[in-house]
């Protein structure tokens, strides 16, 4: 996830994975790394940044009681209800509602006039997404692990109505009371994330 996040944030970056390599591929997989490095230096990067478009929004995507499904595309509303191992990738929507589900998201954009993401009793693992609205994210008894995610709220970046746990890795927070990055873990019983940021 860290590599994906960095490639997304750096304009013109290109992500390459070396199978079986860990954090130090130049040491553990020297030959593969050297080959990749030489090829990369000899070509121009095209970038890994994906920006889903909001053109031709389909009305509604609903996943109910399903497992192992991958969704992409553009929708007015996305509802994930009692689903497990669902992936939302390269998706655009005006509202995302996740209830009693385990969901992985990557490169999604949620732009709303009210609350962009509403999560109830769910687990969400996100990389490189944007949640933008009056309230960017509202949580109720949920767990979030966000990396490279942007939360932009005109009122609040995140509101918690029932104890929730957050892991934020290099996440940009934009709200009336905070504008910056967060790289921390929070357990919040009730309130606003903005109150915990300095």
VOFILO-28623 format. One line per 5 residues: number of its first residue (from 1); their letters; for each residue x, y, z of N, C-alpha, C, O. Coordinates in Angstrom, 2 decimals. Layout:
BEGIN
NUM	a	X/Y/Z/X/Y/Z/X/Y/Z/X/Y/Z | ...;
//
This chain:
BEGIN
1	xxxxx	0.81/-1.21/0.00/0.00/0.00/0.00/0.85/1.26/0.00/0.48/2.25/-0.63 | 1.98/1.24/0.69/2.81/2.44/0.75/3.31/2.81/-0.64/3.31/3.99/-1.01 | 3.74/1.82/-1.42/4.21/2.09/-2.77/3.11/2.68/-3.63/3.36/3.61/-4.40 | 1.89/2.15/-3.52/0.76/2.67/-4.28/0.47/4.11/-3.88/0.19/4.95/-4.73 | 0.54/4.38/-2.57/0.26/5.71/-2.07/1.29/6.71/-2.60/0.93/7.79/-3.06;
6	xxxxx	2.56/6.36/-2.55/3.62/7.26/-3.01/3.50/7.49/-4.52/3.64/8.62/-4.99 | 3.24/6.43/-5.27/3.09/6.58/-6.72/1.91/7.48/-7.07/1.96/8.22/-8.05 | 0.87/7.42/-6.27/-0.31/8.25/-6.50/-0.03/9.72/-6.20/-0.47/10.60/-6.93 | 0.73/9.97/-5.13/0.96/11.34/-4.69/2.04/12.06/-5.51/2.02/13.28/-5.59 | 2.97/11.32/-6.10/4.05/11.93/-6.87/3.69/11.99/-8.34/3.57/10.96/-9.00;
11	xxxxx	3.53/13.19/-8.85/3.16/13.37/-10.25/4.23/12.74/-11.15/5.43/12.99/-10.99 | 3.78/11.92/-12.09/4.69/11.28/-13.03/5.35/10.01/-12.50/6.17/9.41/-13.19 | 5.00/9.60/-11.29/5.59/8.39/-10.71/4.99/7.15/-11.37/3.86/7.18/-11.86 | 5.75/6.09/-11.36/5.27/4.80/-11.88/5.60/3.74/-10.84/6.72/3.67/-10.35 | 4.62/2.92/-10.52/4.80/1.86/-9.53/5.16/0.56/-10.22/4.50/0.14/-11.17;
16	xxxxx	6.21/-0.08/-9.72/6.60/-1.41/-10.19/6.77/-2.30/-8.97/7.37/-1.88/-7.97 | 6.26/-3.51/-9.05/6.37/-4.45/-7.94/7.33/-5.57/-8.29/7.29/-6.10/-9.40 | 8.19/-5.92/-7.35/9.09/-7.05/-7.51/8.55/-8.17/-6.63/8.56/-8.06/-5.40 | 8.09/-9.23/-7.26/7.45/-10.34/-6.55/8.36/-10.88/-5.45/9.52/-11.20/-5.69 | 7.83/-10.96/-4.24/8.55/-11.54/-3.10/9.48/-10.58/-2.39/10.06/-10.93/-1.37;
21	xxxxx	9.62/-9.36/-2.91/10.53/-8.39/-2.29/9.82/-7.68/-1.15/8.61/-7.49/-1.17 | 10.59/-7.29/-0.16/10.06/-6.55/0.98/10.43/-5.09/0.88/10.33/-4.49/-0.19 | 10.86/-4.51/2.00/11.17/-3.10/2.06/12.53/-2.72/1.48/12.79/-1.54/1.25 | 13.41/-3.69/1.24/14.75/-3.39/0.73/15.04/-4.28/-0.49/15.91/-5.15/-0.41 | 14.34/-4.07/-1.60/14.51/-4.95/-2.77/15.91/-4.87/-3.38/16.37/-5.83/-3.99;
26	xxxxx	16.59/-3.72/-3.23/17.92/-3.60/-3.79/18.92/-4.52/-3.10/20.00/-4.78/-3.63 | 18.56/-5.00/-1.93/19.43/-5.94/-1.21/18.96/-7.38/-1.39/19.76/-8.27/-1.69 | 17.65/-7.62/-1.20/17.13/-8.99/-1.24/16.91/-9.53/-2.65/16.93/-10.74/-2.86 | 16.70/-8.63/-3.62/16.43/-9.03/-5.00/17.26/-8.14/-5.95/16.71/-7.48/-6.83 | 18.57/-8.16/-5.74/19.47/-7.23/-6.42/19.35/-7.30/-7.94/19.28/-6.25/-8.59;
31	xxxxx	19.33/-8.49/-8.52/19.29/-8.63/-9.98/18.00/-8.05/-10.55/18.04/-7.28/-11.50 | 16.87/-8.41/-9.97/15.58/-7.89/-10.45/15.50/-6.37/-10.26/15.02/-5.66/-11.14 | 15.98/-5.90/-9.13/15.97/-4.46/-8.86/16.85/-3.70/-9.85/16.43/-2.68/-10.40 | 18.06/-4.21/-10.09/19.00/-3.56/-11.02/18.41/-3.49/-12.42/18.52/-2.47/-13.10 | 17.78/-4.59/-12.86/17.15/-4.63/-14.19/16.04/-3.58/-14.27/15.95/-2.84/-15.25;
36	xxxxx	15.19/-3.53/-13.24/14.11/-2.56/-13.19/14.67/-1.13/-13.21/14.15/-0.28/-13.94 | 15.70/-0.86/-12.41/16.27/0.48/-12.31/16.81/0.95/-13.66/16.55/2.09/-14.07 | 17.53/0.10/-14.34/18.10/0.47/-15.65/16.98/0.73/-16.65/17.04/1.70/-17.41 | 15.95/-0.13/-16.67/14.82/0.08/-17.59/14.10/1.39/-17.27/13.72/2.13/-18.18 | 13.92/1.68/-16.00/13.21/2.89/-15.58/13.98/4.15/-15.95/13.38/5.14/-16.35;
41	xxxxx	15.29/4.10/-15.81/16.10/5.27/-16.15/16.15/5.52/-17.66/16.42/6.64/-18.10 | 15.88/4.49/-18.43/15.93/4.61/-19.89/14.58/4.95/-20.53/14.51/5.07/-21.75 | 13.53/5.10/-19.73/12.23/5.46/-20.30/11.59/6.55/-19.47/11.99/6.79/-18.33 | 10.59/7.20/-20.03/9.89/8.27/-19.35/8.68/7.68/-18.62/7.92/6.90/-19.21 | 8.50/8.03/-17.36/7.35/7.55/-16.60/6.06/8.14/-17.15/6.02/9.29/-17.57;
46	xxxxx	5.02/7.34/-17.15/3.71/7.81/-17.58/2.80/8.10/-16.40/1.73/8.69/-16.58 | 3.19/7.71/-15.20/2.42/8.02/-14.00/1.43/6.95/-13.62/0.92/6.22/-14.47 | 1.16/6.86/-12.33/0.23/5.87/-11.80/-1.03/6.53/-11.27/-1.92/5.86/-10.76 | -1.11/7.87/-11.40/-2.26/8.58/-10.85/-3.51/8.30/-11.67/-3.54/8.58/-12.87 | -4.52/7.76/-11.04/-5.79/7.50/-11.70/-6.82/8.45/-11.13/-6.91/8.61/-9.91;
51	xxxxx	-7.58/9.08/-11.97/-8.65/9.97/-11.54/-9.95/9.53/-12.19/-10.19/9.85/-13.35 | -10.80/8.80/-11.47/-12.08/8.40/-12.05/-12.88/9.64/-12.46/-12.77/10.69/-11.84 | -13.66/9.50/-13.50/-14.46/10.61/-14.01/-15.90/10.49/-13.52/-16.39/9.40/-13.24 | -16.56/11.62/-13.44/-17.96/11.60/-13.00/-18.93/11.69/-14.17/-20.11/11.97/-13.97 | -18.44/11.46/-15.39/-19.33/11.54/-16.55/-20.28/10.34/-16.58/-19.93/9.23/-16.19;
56	xxxxx	-21.49/10.61/-17.04/-22.51/9.57/-17.21/-22.67/8.71/-15.96/-22.43/7.50/-15.99 | -23.08/9.33/-14.88/-23.29/8.60/-13.63/-24.46/7.64/-13.77/-25.56/8.04/-14.16 | -24.22/6.37/-13.44/-25.32/5.41/-13.34/-26.06/5.75/-12.05/-25.47/6.34/-11.14 | -27.31/5.40/-11.97/-28.13/5.81/-10.84/-27.64/5.26/-9.50/-27.35/6.03/-8.60 | -27.55/3.93/-9.36/-27.26/3.35/-8.04/-26.57/2.00/-8.19/-26.94/1.18/-9.03;
61	xxxxx	-25.58/1.80/-7.35/-24.94/0.49/-7.23/-25.26/-0.02/-5.84/-25.01/0.67/-4.85 | -25.82/-1.23/-5.76/-26.14/-1.81/-4.45/-25.59/-3.23/-4.37/-25.86/-4.07/-5.23 | -24.82/-3.46/-3.33/-24.28/-4.79/-3.04/-24.91/-5.22/-1.72/-24.72/-4.56/-0.70 | -25.64/-6.33/-1.73/-26.30/-6.81/-0.51/-26.01/-8.30/-0.34/-26.28/-9.11/-1.23 | -25.44/-8.65/0.82/-25.16/-10.05/1.17/-24.29/-10.76/0.14/-24.56/-11.90/-0.22;
66	xxxxx	-23.25/-10.09/-0.34/-22.35/-10.69/-1.33/-20.93/-10.74/-0.79/-20.58/-10.03/0.14 | -20.13/-11.60/-1.40/-18.74/-11.77/-0.99/-17.84/-11.79/-2.21/-18.17/-12.38/-3.24 | -16.67/-11.13/-2.07/-15.63/-11.23/-3.08/-15.93/-10.56/-4.40/-15.46/-11.03/-5.44 | -16.69/-9.49/-4.40/-17.05/-8.79/-5.63/-16.16/-7.55/-5.78/-15.81/-6.91/-4.78 | -15.80/-7.20/-7.02/-15.04/-5.99/-7.33/-15.93/-5.08/-8.18/-16.49/-5.51/-9.18;
71	xxxxx	-16.04/-3.82/-7.76/-16.85/-2.84/-8.49/-15.99/-1.66/-8.91/-15.05/-1.28/-8.21 | -16.32/-1.09/-10.08/-15.72/0.16/-10.54/-16.78/0.89/-11.36/-17.85/0.34/-11.62 | -16.50/2.11/-11.77/-17.45/2.86/-12.57/-17.88/4.14/-11.88/-17.28/4.55/-10.89 | -18.93/4.76/-12.40/-19.44/6.03/-11.88/-20.92/5.90/-11.54/-21.72/5.47/-12.37 | -21.27/6.26/-10.31/-22.64/6.09/-9.79/-23.05/7.31/-8.98/-22.21/7.99/-8.39;
76	xxxxx	-24.34/7.58/-8.94/-24.84/8.63/-8.08/-24.72/8.21/-6.61/-24.30/8.99/-5.76 | -25.09/6.95/-6.32/-25.04/6.42/-4.96/-24.51/5.00/-4.99/-24.85/4.21/-5.87 | -23.67/4.67/-4.01/-23.17/3.30/-3.84/-23.52/2.86/-2.43/-23.19/3.54/-1.45 | -24.21/1.71/-2.32/-24.59/1.15/-1.02/-24.02/-0.26/-0.92/-24.29/-1.11/-1.76 | -23.22/-0.49/0.11/-22.65/-1.80/0.40/-23.24/-2.24/1.73/-22.98/-1.62/2.76;
81	xxxxx	-24.04/-3.31/1.72/-24.81/-3.71/2.89/-24.62/-5.20/3.18/-24.98/-6.04/2.35 | -24.06/-5.53/4.34/-23.83/-6.91/4.76/-23.00/-7.69/3.72/-23.35/-8.81/3.35 | -21.91/-7.09/3.28/-21.03/-7.73/2.29/-19.65/-7.93/2.90/-19.26/-7.22/3.82 | -18.92/-8.90/2.37/-17.57/-9.18/2.86/-16.61/-9.25/1.68/-16.97/-9.68/0.59 | -15.38/-8.81/1.91/-14.32/-8.86/0.90/-14.74/-8.20/-0.41/-14.44/-8.69/-1.49;
86	xxxxx	-15.43/-7.07/-0.29/-15.84/-6.30/-1.46/-14.77/-5.26/-1.74/-14.23/-4.65/-0.82 | -14.46/-5.05/-3.02/-13.47/-4.06/-3.43/-14.13/-3.02/-4.33/-14.81/-3.36/-5.29 | -13.90/-1.76/-4.00/-14.31/-0.64/-4.85/-13.02/-0.03/-5.37/-12.20/0.46/-4.59 | -12.83/-0.07/-6.68/-11.58/0.41/-7.26/-11.88/1.27/-8.49/-12.70/0.91/-9.33 | -11.19/2.41/-8.56/-11.38/3.33/-9.69/-12.86/3.65/-9.87/-13.44/3.43/-10.93;
91	xxxxx	-13.46/4.17/-8.81/-14.90/4.41/-8.77/-15.17/5.86/-8.40/-14.44/6.45/-7.60 | -16.21/6.43/-8.98/-16.66/7.78/-8.66/-18.12/7.69/-8.22/-18.92/6.98/-8.83 | -18.46/8.42/-7.14/-19.84/8.47/-6.68/-20.11/9.77/-5.93/-19.18/10.44/-5.48 | -21.39/10.10/-5.81/-21.79/11.26/-5.02/-22.07/10.90/-3.57/-22.12/11.78/-2.71 | -22.24/9.60/-3.28/-22.49/9.18/-1.90/-22.14/7.70/-1.77/-22.51/6.88/-2.61;
96	xxxxx	-21.40/7.39/-0.69/-21.03/6.01/-0.40/-21.55/5.65/0.99/-21.22/6.31/1.97 | -22.37/4.58/1.04/-22.93/4.10/2.31/-22.47/2.67/2.50/-22.69/1.82/1.63 | -21.82/2.40/3.63/-21.33/1.05/3.92/-21.88/0.63/5.28/-21.64/1.29/6.29 | -22.63/-0.50/5.29/-23.24/-1.00/6.53/-22.85/-2.46/6.74/-22.96/-3.28/5.83 | -22.40/-2.76/7.95/-22.11/-4.15/8.35/-21.31/-4.89/7.28/-21.68/-6.00/6.88;
101	xxxxx	-20.23/-4.28/6.82/-19.47/-4.86/5.72/-17.97/-4.71/5.93/-17.51/-3.91/6.75 | -17.21/-5.51/5.19/-15.75/-5.39/5.12/-15.43/-5.02/3.67/-15.70/-5.79/2.75 | -14.83/-3.83/3.50/-14.65/-3.27/2.17/-13.23/-2.74/2.01/-12.67/-2.14/2.92 | -12.66/-2.97/0.84/-11.38/-2.38/0.47/-11.64/-1.40/-0.66/-12.31/-1.74/-1.64 | -11.12/-0.19/-0.55/-11.31/0.82/-1.58/-9.95/1.34/-2.04/-9.00/1.43/-1.26;
106	xxxxx	-9.88/1.66/-3.33/-8.64/2.19/-3.89/-8.96/3.10/-5.06/-9.72/2.75/-5.96 | -8.36/4.28/-5.03/-8.54/5.27/-6.11/-10.01/5.58/-6.35/-10.47/5.55/-7.49 | -10.75/5.89/-5.29/-12.14/6.28/-5.47/-12.31/7.76/-5.14/-11.54/8.32/-4.36 | -13.30/8.35/-5.75/-13.64/9.74/-5.47/-15.10/9.79/-5.08/-15.97/9.31/-5.81 | -15.37/10.37/-3.90/-16.74/10.55/-3.43/-16.92/12.04/-3.16/-16.33/12.59/-2.23;
111	xxxxx	-17.74/12.69/-3.98/-18.02/14.12/-3.83/-19.50/14.29/-3.58/-20.33/13.91/-4.40 | -19.83/14.89/-2.42/-21.22/14.98/-1.99/-21.56/16.39/-1.54/-20.68/17.16/-1.13 | -22.84/16.73/-1.61/-23.31/17.99/-1.04/-23.61/17.84/0.45/-23.81/18.84/1.15 | -23.63/16.59/0.95/-23.89/16.36/2.37/-22.73/15.53/2.95/-21.63/16.06/3.12 | -22.96/14.26/3.25/-21.92/13.39/3.80/-21.43/12.46/2.70/-22.23/11.75/2.09;
116	xxxxx	-20.14/12.47/2.45/-19.58/11.68/1.36/-19.60/10.18/1.69/-20.13/9.39/0.91 | -19.05/9.79/2.83/-19.01/8.38/3.25/-19.70/8.23/4.59/-19.37/8.91/5.56 | -20.68/7.32/4.64/-21.33/6.94/5.90/-21.01/5.47/6.13/-21.35/4.62/5.31 | -20.35/5.17/7.25/-19.99/3.79/7.57/-20.58/3.42/8.91/-20.40/4.12/9.91 | -21.31/2.29/8.93/-21.95/1.79/10.14/-21.46/0.36/10.37/-21.62/-0.49/9.50;
121	xxxxx	-20.88/0.11/11.54/-20.43/-1.24/11.93/-19.66/-1.93/10.80/-19.93/-3.08/10.46 | -18.69/-1.22/10.23/-17.96/-1.75/9.08/-16.45/-1.59/9.26/-15.98/-0.84/10.11 | -15.72/-2.32/8.44/-14.26/-2.23/8.38/-13.91/-1.79/6.96/-14.33/-2.41/5.98 | -13.14/-0.70/6.85/-12.79/-0.15/5.54/-11.28/0.07/5.47/-10.70/0.72/6.33 | -10.68/-0.48/4.43/-9.26/-0.31/4.15/-9.17/0.48/2.85/-9.57/0.00/1.79;
126	xxxxx	-8.63/1.71/2.93/-8.61/2.57/1.75/-7.20/3.03/1.41/-6.37/3.27/2.29 | -6.95/3.14/0.10/-5.69/3.69/-0.40/-6.01/4.69/-1.51/-6.71/4.36/-2.46 | -5.48/5.90/-1.36/-5.50/6.93/-2.42/-6.88/7.36/-2.86/-7.15/7.40/-4.06 | -7.74/7.68/-1.94/-9.08/8.11/-2.32/-9.35/9.53/-1.83/-8.60/10.08/-1.02 | -10.44/10.10/-2.33/-10.88/11.43/-1.92/-12.32/11.33/-1.43/-13.19/10.81/-2.14;
131	xxxxx	-12.57/11.83/-0.22/-13.92/11.93/0.34/-14.16/13.42/0.60/-13.48/14.03/1.41 | -15.14/13.97/-0.11/-15.37/15.41/-0.04/-16.86/15.69/0.12/-17.68/15.17/-0.64 | -17.20/16.51/1.11/-18.60/16.86/1.34/-18.71/17.85/2.48/-17.71/18.35/2.99 | -19.94/18.13/2.88/-20.13/18.96/4.08/-19.43/18.27/5.24/-18.69/18.89/6.00 | -19.68/16.95/5.36/-18.91/16.07/6.25/-18.29/15.03/5.33/-19.00/14.35/4.59;
136	xxxxx	-16.98/14.91/5.36/-16.30/13.97/4.46/-16.64/12.52/4.83/-16.99/11.72/3.97 | -16.54/12.19/6.14/-16.77/10.82/6.59/-17.55/10.85/7.90/-17.23/11.63/8.81 | -18.57/9.99/8.00/-19.30/9.82/9.26/-19.23/8.35/9.65/-19.57/7.47/8.86 | -18.78/8.09/10.88/-18.59/6.72/11.36/-19.48/6.40/12.53/-19.77/7.25/13.37 | -19.93/5.15/12.57/-20.74/4.64/13.67/-20.24/3.22/13.95/-20.60/2.29/13.22;
141	xxxxx	-19.43/3.05/14.98/-18.93/1.72/15.35/-18.11/1.05/14.26/-18.27/-0.15/14.02 | -17.25/1.79/13.60/-16.49/1.25/12.47/-14.99/1.36/12.69/-14.53/2.05/13.60 | -14.24/0.67/11.83/-12.78/0.74/11.84/-12.32/1.15/10.44/-12.75/0.58/9.44 | -11.44/2.15/10.40/-10.91/2.63/9.13/-9.40/2.53/9.14/-8.76/2.80/10.16 | -8.83/2.15/8.02/-7.39/2.19/7.80/-7.21/2.91/6.47/-7.41/2.33/5.41;
146	xxxxx	-6.81/4.19/6.53/-6.68/5.03/5.35/-5.22/5.34/5.10/-4.49/5.70/6.03 | -4.78/5.21/3.85/-3.41/5.57/3.45/-3.47/6.44/2.21/-4.03/6.04/1.19 | -2.90/7.64/2.29/-2.90/8.54/1.15/-4.28/9.06/0.80/-4.52/9.46/-0.34 | -5.18/9.05/1.76/-6.57/9.45/1.56/-6.73/10.94/1.88/-6.10/11.45/2.80 | -7.58/11.62/1.12/-7.89/13.02/1.40/-9.31/13.11/1.94/-10.25/12.60/1.33;
151	xxxxx	-9.46/13.78/3.08/-10.77/14.02/3.70/-11.00/15.52/3.67/-10.29/16.28/4.33 | -11.99/15.95/2.91/-12.26/17.37/2.77/-13.70/17.65/3.16/-14.63/17.25/2.46 | -13.88/18.35/4.28/-15.22/18.66/4.77/-15.41/20.14/4.99/-14.59/20.79/5.63 | -16.49/20.69/4.45/-16.74/22.12/4.65/-17.21/22.41/6.07/-17.07/23.54/6.55 | -17.78/21.41/6.76/-18.16/21.53/8.17/-17.17/20.77/9.04/-16.57/21.35/9.94;
156	xxxxx	-17.01/19.47/8.77/-16.08/18.60/9.51/-15.45/17.61/8.56/-16.08/17.18/7.59 | -14.21/17.25/8.82/-13.57/16.21/8.02/-14.17/14.85/8.37/-14.41/14.03/7.48 | -14.40/14.60/9.67/-14.93/13.30/10.09/-15.73/13.45/11.37/-15.29/14.09/12.33 | -16.93/12.86/11.37/-17.79/12.86/12.55/-17.99/11.42/13.00/-18.27/10.54/12.18 | -17.85/11.18/14.30/-18.01/9.84/14.87/-19.22/9.88/15.79/-19.29/10.72/16.69;
161	xxxxx	-20.19/8.96/15.56/-21.40/8.92/16.39/-21.40/7.76/17.37/-22.18/7.76/18.32 | -20.51/6.76/17.16/-20.33/5.65/18.09/-18.88/5.20/17.97/-18.32/5.19/16.88 | -18.29/4.82/19.09/-16.86/4.51/19.16/-16.33/3.83/17.90/-16.84/2.79/17.46 | -15.31/4.45/17.32/-14.69/3.95/16.10/-13.18/4.09/16.22/-12.67/4.91/16.98 | -12.47/3.27/15.44/-10.99/3.29/15.44/-10.50/3.70/14.06/-11.00/3.22/13.04;
166	xxxxx	-9.53/4.59/14.05/-9.00/5.12/12.80/-7.49/4.95/12.75/-6.79/5.21/13.73 | -6.99/4.50/11.62/-5.56/4.49/11.35/-5.38/5.34/10.11/-5.86/4.98/9.03 | -4.69/6.46/10.25/-4.48/7.38/9.14/-2.99/7.42/8.82/-2.17/7.76/9.68 | -2.64/7.09/7.59/-1.25/7.12/7.14/-1.12/8.14/6.02/-1.64/7.94/4.92 | -0.44/9.22/6.31/-0.21/10.30/5.34/-1.53/10.71/4.68/-1.65/10.72/3.45;
171	xxxxx	-2.49/11.05/5.50/-3.81/11.47/5.00/-3.94/12.98/5.10/-3.60/13.59/6.11 | -4.43/13.57/4.02/-4.63/15.01/4.01/-6.02/15.32/4.56/-7.01/14.74/4.13 | -6.06/16.25/5.52/-7.31/16.64/6.18/-7.56/18.10/5.87/-6.71/18.96/6.11 | -8.77/18.39/5.34/-9.15/19.77/5.04/-10.50/20.03/5.68/-11.50/19.40/5.34 | -10.53/20.98/6.62/-11.77/21.36/7.28/-11.61/22.79/7.79/-10.51/23.33/7.73;
176	xxxxx	-12.69/23.41/8.28/-12.56/24.78/8.79/-11.58/24.89/9.97/-10.97/25.94/10.16 | -11.41/23.82/10.75/-10.55/23.91/11.92/-9.17/23.26/11.74/-8.32/23.40/12.61 | -8.94/22.55/10.62/-7.63/21.93/10.41/-7.36/21.77/8.92/-8.23/21.38/8.15 | -6.14/22.09/8.55/-5.72/21.92/7.17/-4.28/21.41/7.19/-3.35/22.17/7.45 | -4.12/20.12/6.92/-2.78/19.54/6.98/-2.87/18.03/6.83/-3.85/17.49/6.33;
181	xxxxx	-1.82/17.36/7.28/-1.75/15.90/7.16/-1.83/15.25/8.53/-1.45/15.84/9.54 | -2.33/14.02/8.54/-2.36/13.23/9.77/-1.75/11.87/9.49/-2.03/11.23/8.47 | -0.93/11.45/10.40/-0.29/10.13/10.33/-0.32/9.59/11.76/0.66/9.67/12.49 | -1.48/9.03/12.14/-1.67/8.63/13.53/-2.83/7.64/13.65/-3.55/7.38/12.69 | -2.97/7.10/14.86/-4.07/6.19/15.18/-4.96/6.87/16.22/-4.47/7.48/17.17;
186	xxxxx	-6.26/6.76/16.02/-7.22/7.38/16.93/-8.31/6.37/17.30/-8.74/5.58/16.46 | -8.74/6.40/18.56/-9.96/5.73/18.98/-10.84/6.83/19.55/-10.52/7.45/20.56 | -11.97/7.06/18.89/-12.83/8.17/19.27/-14.21/7.61/19.62/-14.84/6.92/18.82 | -14.67/7.93/20.83/-15.98/7.44/21.28/-17.12/8.18/20.58/-18.06/7.56/20.09 | -17.01/9.50/20.53/-18.05/10.31/19.90/-17.48/11.70/19.72/-16.81/12.23/20.61;
191	xxxxx	-17.73/12.29/18.56/-17.24/13.64/18.32/-16.69/13.80/16.92/-17.09/13.09/15.99 | -15.78/14.74/16.78/-15.21/15.05/15.47/-13.70/14.83/15.47/-13.02/15.18/16.44 | -13.20/14.25/14.40/-11.75/14.06/14.27/-11.03/15.39/14.38/-9.94/15.46/14.95 | -11.62/16.44/13.84/-11.01/17.77/13.85/-10.58/18.19/15.27/-9.59/18.90/15.43 | -11.34/17.75/16.28/-11.02/18.12/17.67/-9.74/17.46/18.17/-9.18/17.90/19.17;
196	xxx	-9.27/16.39/17.50/-8.08/15.66/17.92/-6.84/16.08/17.15/-5.73/15.65/17.47 | -7.02/16.92/16.15/-5.90/17.34/15.31/-5.37/18.68/15.80/-6.14/19.53/16.25 | -4.07/18.88/15.70/-3.47/20.15/16.17/-3.00/20.92/14.97/-2.46/22.01/15.11;
//
